[in-house]
Amino acid sequence: MYTSTSETNQLNTLSFCVIIPTYNNQKTLSRVINSVLEHTSNIIIVNDGSTDSTTDILNSFSNLTQIHFPKNSGKGMALRKGFQKAISLGYEYAITIDSDGQHFPSDIPLFINDISDNGTSLLIGSRNMTHEDIPKKSSFGNKFSNFWFWFETSNKLSDTQSGFRIYPLNHIPKKYFTNKFEFEIEVIVRSAWAGIPVNNIPINILYDPNERVSHFRPFRDFTRISILNTVLVVIALFYIKPRDFILSIKKKSFRQFILENILHHDDSNLKKSLSIALGVFIGISPFWGFQTVLVLLLAVTFRLNKLISFTFSNISFPPLIPIVIFGSLKMGSYFIPSGKPLLFNSHITFLDIQNNISQYLIGSFILAIVMSIIFGFFGFLLLSIFSGLKKINK
């Protein structure tokens, strides 16, 4: 069934092409291409070093843009080269569809309509993974991938492994680590980090064991995916999440922050005061360079208010660093006496820490405990007073 006139008009509203990466899918390739041609002739076929009759099949589609690799380089590299070709031809969007026949090209208008209605995003076709024909290993792999995508981006999706997608070519990142199956994970994570909305859209699916050829190598490819997720988790924890957290705070004025996240927040006064105590403790403790990551991890672990904890961890911001260092050294001197009396001045530096490392480490932890108790107690007291005044005014 060919595309109707109204659908054709909708398809023409976007500058898009369809990229078909293929490797040894001679049984289904011709049918997939002909089905896509019912919707658009803007097709880029990437032959990833096929050794079957793929080249002969593609000879009958010589009018279409084709890229041929001399040897198999992996699906990720095929997609990356397809993206580069699409951009050079002036396309703004690229729909990717697998050549194994599992996707229905009739769903192409769904992607175009969604972009037209909702704006630029990276859309992933969401399959019904409970279908009886879907292999259990595919269902497990998808759940595994969904979890790590959520952990790395805080965005929950129902399907992160489907190859039926639409990419906003001028918005997705240009540099990647990977070239094979795991590329489809990396590209959506990096796109989400770049602020591109990544969403699912329901699609139809067909799993025919007599036609479908899977090139997924369970042990080798799963290992590569696991290594990639390890790298992405480290980047997320040590850079992306702290970056996003800081940016969210910077968007608010100090007054707005106090009102929204401390005074009017739904958390209990005890939880808020414990969040203050945690932030002060981490801010004074000798965890230089890791304070942001550590305070966020502990706040999440103990289910405290992340914004409050992070804000108070900045008690050791530059103007106060000499005071924090002197206080730590002074506190430590009561337990490990030094031959030279300590005098406070604005020139106290990290060299003083190096020369009195034992005093500093012991003193900083003790000072951190004392100050966190003081801040937490007075925080709870002030919050309780505010809550009481709020009830009276009602």
C-alpha positions in Angstrom: 0.0 0.0 0.0 1.5 3.3 -1.1 1.7 6.5 0.9 -1.4 8.7 0.6 -1.2 12.3 -0.6 -1.7 13.7 2.9 1.0 11.5 4.3 3.3 12.6 1.4 2.8 16.2 2.3 3.6 15.5 5.9 6.8 13.6 4.9 7.9 16.6 2.8 7.7 18.9 5.7 11.0 17.7 7.0 14.3 17.3 5.3 15.0 13.7 6.1 16.5 10.5 4.6 16.4 6.9 5.6 19.6 5.1 6.3 19.7 1.3 5.9 22.8 -0.3 7.3 23.1 -3.9 6.1 25.3 -6.9 6.6 24.5 -10.3 5.1 20.7 -9.8 5.0 20.2 -11.0 1.5 16.8 -12.6 2.4 15.1 -9.4 3.5 17.2 -6.5 2.1 15.3 -6.1 -1.2 11.9 -6.2 0.5 13.0 -3.6 3.1 14.3 -1.2 0.4 11.1 -1.5 -1.7 9.0 -0.9 1.4 10.9 2.2 2.3 10.6 3.5 -1.3 6.8 3.6 -0.9 7.5 6.5 1.5 10.6 8.2 0.2 13.4 7.8 -2.3 15.8 9.7 0.0 17.6 6.5 1.0 21.3 5.9 2.0 22.3 2.2 2.0 25.5 1.3 3.9 26.8 -2.1 2.9 29.0 -3.1 5.8 31.3 -5.5 4.0 28.6 -8.1 3.2 29.9 -11.5 1.9 26.6 -12.8 0.6 24.6 -11.6 -2.5 24.0 -8.1 -1.0 26.2 -6.4 -3.6 24.2 -8.0 -6.5 20.9 -7.0 -4.9 22.1 -3.4 -4.5 23.1 -3.3 -8.2 19.4 -3.2 -9.0 19.0 0.0 -6.8 21.9 1.9 -8.4 19.8 5.1 -8.4 20.0 5.2 -4.6 22.9 6.6 -2.6 25.1 3.7 -1.5 28.2 3.3 0.7 30.2 0.1 0.4 32.8 -1.0 3.0 35.5 -3.5 1.8 35.2 -5.4 5.1 32.8 -5.5 8.0 33.4 -2.6 10.4 30.4 -2.8 12.7 26.9 -1.3 12.8 28.1 1.8 14.7 30.6 2.7 12.0 28.0 2.1 9.3 25.6 4.5 11.0 28.3 7.1 11.6 29.3 7.1 7.9 25.6 7.2 7.0 25.2 10.3 9.2 28.2 12.0 7.6 26.8 11.3 4.1 23.4 12.5 5.0 24.7 15.8 6.4 26.9 16.3 3.3 23.7 15.9 1.2 21.9 18.5 3.3 19.5 16.4 5.3 18.5 17.5 8.7 17.1 14.2 10.0 18.0 10.6 9.4 15.7 7.7 10.1 17.5 4.4 10.6 15.9 1.1 9.9 17.3 -2.4 10.2 17.6 -4.5 7.0 16.6 -7.8 8.7 12.8 -7.2 8.1 11.8 -6.8 11.7 10.7 -3.2 11.2 7.7 -1.9 9.2 8.6 1.1 7.0 4.9 2.0 7.1 5.7 3.4 10.6 8.0 6.0 9.1 5.2 8.7 9.1 4.9 8.2 12.8 8.4 9.6 13.4 7.9 12.5 11.0 4.6 13.5 12.5 6.0 13.4 16.0 8.9 15.7 15.1 6.5 18.0 13.2 4.2 18.2 16.2 6.6 18.2 19.1 9.9 19.6 17.8 13.4 18.4 17.6 14.1 15.2 19.4 15.8 11.8 19.0 13.0 9.2 18.8 13.5 5.5 19.3 10.9 3.0 18.1 9.5 1.2 21.1 8.8 -2.5 20.5 6.4 -4.7 22.4 9.0 -6.7 24.2 6.4 -9.0 25.7 5.5 -10.4 22.2 5.9 -14.2 22.2 8.2 -14.2 19.2 10.8 -12.0 20.8 13.7 -14.0 22.1 14.2 -13.9 25.9 17.8 -12.8 25.5 16.6 -9.7 23.5 14.1 -8.9 26.2 16.7 -9.2 29.0 19.3 -7.2 27.0 16.7 -4.4 26.5 15.9 -4.2 30.2 19.6 -4.2 31.1 20.2 -1.3 28.6 17.1 0.6 29.8 18.3 0.5 33.4 21.8 1.9 32.6 20.4 4.5 30.3 18.2 5.7 33.2 21.1 5.6 35.6 23.3 7.6 33.2 20.8 10.2 32.1 17.9 10.1 34.6 15.6 9.5 31.6 13.4 6.4 31.7 12.6 4.7 28.4 10.8 1.5 27.5 13.2 0.5 24.7 16.7 1.7 24.2 17.9 -1.0 21.8 15.6 -0.6 18.8 17.4 0.3 15.6 14.3 2.0 14.2 15.0 5.7 15.1 15.1 9.2 13.9 18.2 11.3 14.6 18.4 15.2 14.4 21.7 15.2 12.5 22.7 18.8 13.3 22.2 18.3 17.1 23.6 15.0 18.0 27.3 14.8 19.1 30.0 14.3 16.5 32.6 12.3 18.5 32.1 8.8 19.9 34.1 6.0 21.5 32.5 3.1 19.7 32.0 1.6 16.2 29.9 -1.5 16.7 26.5 -2.5 18.3 27.2 -0.5 21.4 27.2 2.7 19.4 23.4 2.8 19.5 23.7 3.1 23.2 26.4 5.7 23.3 24.7 8.0 20.8 21.5 8.2 22.8 23.3 8.7 26.1 25.6 11.4 24.7 22.6 13.1 23.0 20.7 13.1 26.3 23.8 14.7 28.0 23.8 17.3 25.3 20.2 18.3 26.1 18.5 16.6 23.2 15.1 15.1 24.2 15.3 11.3 23.8 11.9 9.7 23.7 10.1 6.5 22.6 7.4 6.1 20.0 5.4 2.9 19.6 6.2 0.8 16.5 5.2 -2.5 15.1 7.6 -5.4 15.0 8.0 -8.7 13.2 10.3 -11.5 14.3 10.6 -14.2 11.7 13.2 -16.8 12.7 13.3 -18.2 9.1 14.3 -14.8 7.7 15.9 -12.8 10.4 19.7 -13.0 10.7 21.2 -11.6 13.9 24.9 -10.6 14.0 24.8 -10.0 17.7 27.6 -12.0 19.4 26.3 -12.5 23.0 29.6 -12.8 24.9 31.8 -10.4 22.9 29.2 -7.7 22.3 27.7 -7.9 25.8 31.2 -7.4 27.1 31.8 -4.4 24.9 28.4 -2.9 26.0 29.3 -3.5 29.7 32.7 -1.8 29.3 30.9 1.2 27.5 28.4 1.5 30.3 31.2 1.4 32.9 32.9 4.3 31.1 29.6 6.2 30.8 28.7 5.7 34.4 32.0 7.1 35.5 31.5 10.2 33.3 28.0 10.6 34.5 28.9 10.4 38.2 32.0 12.6 38.1 31.0 15.1 35.5 27.5 15.1 34.0 25.4 14.8 37.1 27.5 17.4 39.1 27.4 19.7 36.0 23.7 19.5 35.6 23.1 19.8 39.3 25.2 23.0 39.5 23.5 24.5 36.4 20.1 23.8 38.0 21.1 25.7 41.1 22.7 28.6 39.1 19.4 29.2 37.4 17.8 30.2 40.7 18.4 33.3 42.8 19.6 32.8 46.4 16.2 33.9 47.7 14.3 31.6 45.3 16.6 28.7 46.5 15.9 29.4 50.2 12.2 29.6 49.6 11.8 26.6 47.3 14.3 24.1 48.6 14.5 24.9 52.3 11.5 26.8 53.7 8.7 25.7 51.5 10.0 22.2 50.5 7.9 19.2 51.5 10.8 17.4 53.2 10.5 17.2 57.0 12.6 19.7 59.1 14.7 16.7 60.4 15.5 15.7 56.8 16.4 19.2 55.9 18.6 19.7 58.9 20.4 16.4 58.3 20.9 17.5 54.7 22.6 20.7 56.0 24.7 18.6 58.4 25.8 16.3 55.6 26.8 19.2 53.3 28.8 20.9 56.0 30.6 17.7 57.0 31.6 16.9 53.4 32.5 20.6 52.8 35.0 20.7 55.6 36.3 17.2 55.4 39.6 16.7 53.4 37.9 15.3 50.2 39.2 18.1 47.9 38.2 17.5 44.3 35.6 14.8 45.2 33.3 16.9 47.5 30.5 17.4 44.9 30.4 13.8 43.8 30.6 12.5 47.3 27.9 14.7 48.8 25.5 13.8 46.0 26.1 10.1 46.3 25.6 10.2 50.1 22.5 12.4 49.8 21.0 9.9 47.3 22.1 6.9 49.5 20.5 8.3 52.6 17.6 9.9 50.8 18.4 13.4 51.9 17.8 16.7 50.0 20.5 16.8 47.4 20.2 20.5 46.7 20.5 21.5 50.4 23.4 19.1 50.9 25.3 20.3 47.9 24.7 24.0 48.7 26.1 23.7 52.3 29.0 21.6 51.0 30.3 24.8 49.5 31.1 26.1 53.0 34.7 25.8 51.9 34.4 28.1 48.9 37.6 30.2 48.2 37.2 33.1 50.6 36.7 30.7 53.5 39.4 28.2 52.6 42.1 29.8 54.8 39.7 29.8 57.8 38.8 26.1 57.2 42.4 25.1 56.9 43.5 27.1 60.0 40.5 25.7 62.0 41.4 22.2 60.9 45.1 22.6 61.8 44.2 24.3 65.1 41.8 21.5 66.0 44.4 18.9 65.1 47.1 20.6 67.2 45.1 19.8 70.4 45.6 16.1 69.6 49.0 16.2 67.8 51.0 19.1 69.2 53.4 21.0 66.9 56.6 22.7 67.8 55.5 25.9 66.1 52.5 27.8 67.4 49.8 28.4 64.7 48.8 31.9 63.9 45.9 32.8 61.6 46.6 34.9 58.5 45.1 35.1 55.0 48.2 33.5 53.5 47.6 30.0 54.9 48.0 27.6 52.0 48.0 24.0 51.1 51.7 24.0 51.9 50.8 24.4 55.5 48.7 21.2 55.1 51.6 19.3 53.6 53.9 20.3 56.4 51.3 19.4 59.1 49.4 16.6 57.3 48.6 14.5 60.4 47.3 17.5 62.3 45.2 18.6 59.3 43.6 15.2 58.6 42.6 14.6 62.2 41.6 18.2 62.8 39.5 18.5 59.6 37.4 15.5 60.5 36.9 16.6 64.0 36.0 20.1 62.9 33.7 18.7 60.2 31.8 16.7 62.9 31.5 19.6 65.3 30.4 22.1 62.6 27.9 19.7 61.0 26.3 19.2 64.4 26.2 22.9 65.1 24.8 23.7 61.6 22.3 20.8 61.7 21.1 21.7 65.2 20.6 25.4 64.5 19.1 24.6 61.1 16.5 22.3 62.7 15.8 25.0 65.3 15.3 27.8 62.7 13.2 25.6 60.5 11.0 24.6 63.4 10.5 28.3 64.4 9.6 29.1 60.7 7.1 26.2 60.6 5.5 27.4 63.9 5.1 31.0 62.5 3.7 29.6 59.3 1.0 27.7 61.2 0.1 30.8 63.3 -0.2 33.0 60.2 -2.7 30.5 58.7 
